[in-house]
């Protein structure tokens, strides 16, 4: 399970960062102390600098850092030159590494794809990230999808190492019915993709059903990992208790 930093996030801020530096950094450290070694971040969440401070106390080699490129700030991709998109991706990656004070990022995703035919528009960004992966600046590449068609493309595309996908047993905040998403992710895994589940509690809309949601996440057979947002030590601990209740067979 990863520590998700994107609760109520946007415009490089989130519920986590709005708590202030001490509490936000403390939550990274608390998560690590409880055994969580996967931190889920994004440029759009504004969580990089808080992780950087936490890494003063957490061994970098002991954790996996995931971030996401919010390409939408550039404008409409179809209206931008290839050179502009390449330069944007290059600058973003260098800034991410600086903000996190790390030589490499474990997982870097294109954030929030919503079109089935996204590959052509994203290709300049993808090319820059591929070059960075070849240099060892990124370990794995992928996408987060908010559209079923976009997921279908990702499931087949060799460039994609990781898919961050929305799935819970009730289909809340998901891209199709649970059975359809599950079948697609099963196919993606057969194509060599690693699957990270998100919206496990339906972006908070299923908190009264979180026991059932956690059981589903642990037993659906398609997740290699999952990320759950938290804004307090108590929420982190509760998620871990639920996770332990339903061990993966």
Beta strands, then each sheet from edge to edge (+ up, - down):
strand 1: 2-4
strand 2: 38-40
strand 3: 64-69
strand 4: 105-113
strand 5: 138-145
strand 6: 162-166
strand 7: 194-198
strand 8: 225-229
sheet 1: 1+ 2+ 3+ 4+ 5+ 6+ 7+ 8+ 1+
end
